[in-house]
Amino acid sequence: MAVKPTLGYLKGCVMRLWTLHPKYLDARGLVALWREALLAQAVLEGQIGGYTRHPQLIRFRNSPSPVESIASYLQAVHAEAVRRGYCFDVTKISSIGCIETIAVTRGQLDYEWAHLKAKLSVRAPSWLAGLEPSSRPDAHPLFHIAPGPVAEWEVIYPDRAVK
């Protein structure tokens, strides 16, 4: 009998599926991203009922193939984990295959860059110091960048607004 995942341990957590390339995340951030993307995959597959209206899922739901899109997203996260020597279980990715990229705005990417740097300045200042300074960080390979402001679904923290 298959056991459906529960969300009890995630109560109060905020899902973040970064537009940024996973190479910018510290170890804690990369592990969290892996878990959150696996949760998103389960939601998009209809395996769990929680988080179905979470704003971070909008861009995946709006893609032509939501499950394949999140699988593609997970593949890049897994590739970064492998590059670092981590052991993320690739068999947890439900679908393998190429998918067309999803448009994300420059404003969204820039906002997330400021957001991540603020988080890292507290959580992992040495990791932040080791990142190449960039005003134009790379996006996750699933996304292509288009002109525009921060996404409507984003929760804006005023202290992380791009200036």
C-alpha positions in Angstrom: 0.0 0.0 0.0 1.5 3.3 -1.0 1.7 6.0 1.6 0.8 9.5 0.6 3.2 12.2 1.9 1.8 14.4 4.6 2.4 18.1 5.2 2.5 18.0 9.0 6.2 18.6 9.2 5.9 21.5 6.8 3.3 23.5 8.8 4.3 27.1 8.8 6.9 26.7 6.1 7.1 28.9 3.1 7.7 27.2 -0.3 10.3 28.9 -2.5 11.0 27.6 -5.9 13.8 29.8 -7.0 14.1 31.4 -10.4 17.8 31.7 -9.7 20.2 29.0 -10.8 20.6 26.5 -7.9 24.4 27.2 -8.0 23.8 30.3 -5.9 22.3 28.4 -3.0 24.2 27.4 0.0 24.0 23.7 1.2 20.9 24.4 3.4 19.2 26.3 0.6 19.9 23.6 -2.0 18.5 20.9 0.3 15.4 23.0 1.1 14.9 23.6 -2.6 15.1 19.9 -3.4 12.5 19.1 -0.7 10.2 22.0 -1.8 10.4 21.0 -5.4 9.6 17.4 -4.6 6.6 18.7 -2.6 5.6 20.8 -5.6 5.9 17.7 -7.8 3.5 15.8 -5.5 1.0 18.7 -5.5 1.1 19.0 -9.3 0.6 15.2 -9.6 -2.4 15.4 -7.3 -0.8 13.2 -4.7 -1.4 15.6 -1.8 -4.1 18.1 -1.2 -2.2 20.8 0.6 -0.4 23.7 -1.1 -2.6 23.3 -4.3 -3.1 27.1 -4.5 0.4 28.1 -3.5 1.5 31.1 -5.6 4.9 29.5 -6.3 3.1 26.8 -8.4 1.4 29.3 -10.8 4.2 29.4 -13.4 4.3 25.6 -13.4 0.5 25.2 -13.7 0.5 27.7 -16.5 3.1 25.8 -18.5 1.9 23.4 -21.2 3.0 20.4 -19.1 3.1 21.2 -15.4 4.4 17.8 -14.2 7.1 17.6 -16.8 8.1 21.2 -16.0 8.6 20.5 -12.3 10.5 17.4 -13.3 12.8 19.5 -15.5 13.2 21.9 -12.6 14.1 19.0 -10.3 16.6 17.7 -12.8 18.6 20.9 -12.7 18.5 20.9 -8.9 19.7 17.3 -8.9 22.5 18.2 -11.3 23.8 20.9 -9.0 23.6 18.5 -6.0 25.7 15.9 -8.0 28.2 18.6 -9.0 28.7 19.3 -5.3 29.0 15.6 -4.4 25.6 15.4 -2.6 23.5 12.2 -2.9 20.0 13.4 -3.9 17.8 10.5 -5.0 17.1 11.0 -8.8 14.5 8.3 -8.7 12.2 10.7 -6.8 11.8 12.8 -10.0 8.7 11.4 -11.5 9.2 12.3 -15.2 12.2 12.7 -17.3 12.4 14.5 -20.5 12.9 17.8 -22.2 10.4 20.6 -21.8 10.1 24.0 -23.2 11.4 26.8 -21.0 9.1 29.1 -19.0 9.3 32.9 -19.3 10.1 34.7 -16.1 10.6 38.4 -15.8 13.9 40.2 -15.2 12.2 42.0 -12.2 11.4 38.6 -10.7 15.0 37.3 -11.1 16.4 40.6 -9.7 14.1 40.5 -6.7 15.0 36.9 -5.9 18.7 37.8 -6.2 18.2 40.6 -3.6 16.1 38.2 -1.5 18.7 35.4 -1.5 21.6 37.8 -0.7 19.6 39.1 2.3 19.0 35.5 3.5 22.6 34.5 3.0 24.0 37.5 4.7 22.4 36.2 7.9 22.4 32.4 7.4 25.7 31.9 5.4 27.8 35.0 5.1 30.9 33.0 4.1 28.9 31.4 1.2 27.6 34.8 0.1 31.2 36.2 0.2 32.3 33.4 -2.1 29.7 34.1 -4.8 30.8 36.1 -7.8 29.4 39.6 -7.5 26.8 39.9 -10.2 24.0 42.3 -10.9 22.7 39.8 -13.5 22.7 36.3 -12.0 21.9 33.3 -14.1 18.4 31.8 -14.1 17.5 28.2 -13.4 17.8 26.4 -16.8 14.0 25.9 -17.0 13.4 29.6 -17.2 14.2 32.2 -19.9 14.2 35.8 -18.9 11.9 38.4 -20.4 11.5 42.1 -19.6 9.1 42.9 -16.8 8.5 43.6 -13.2 8.4 41.3 -10.2 5.7 38.6 -10.7 2.2 39.3 -9.4 2.3 36.2 -7.2 5.5 37.1 -5.4 5.3 38.1 -1.7 7.4 41.3 -1.5 9.6 42.0 1.4 10.1 45.7 1.4 13.7 45.4 2.6 14.5 43.2 -0.4 13.1 45.3 -3.1 15.5 45.9 -6.0 16.6 49.5 -6.0 
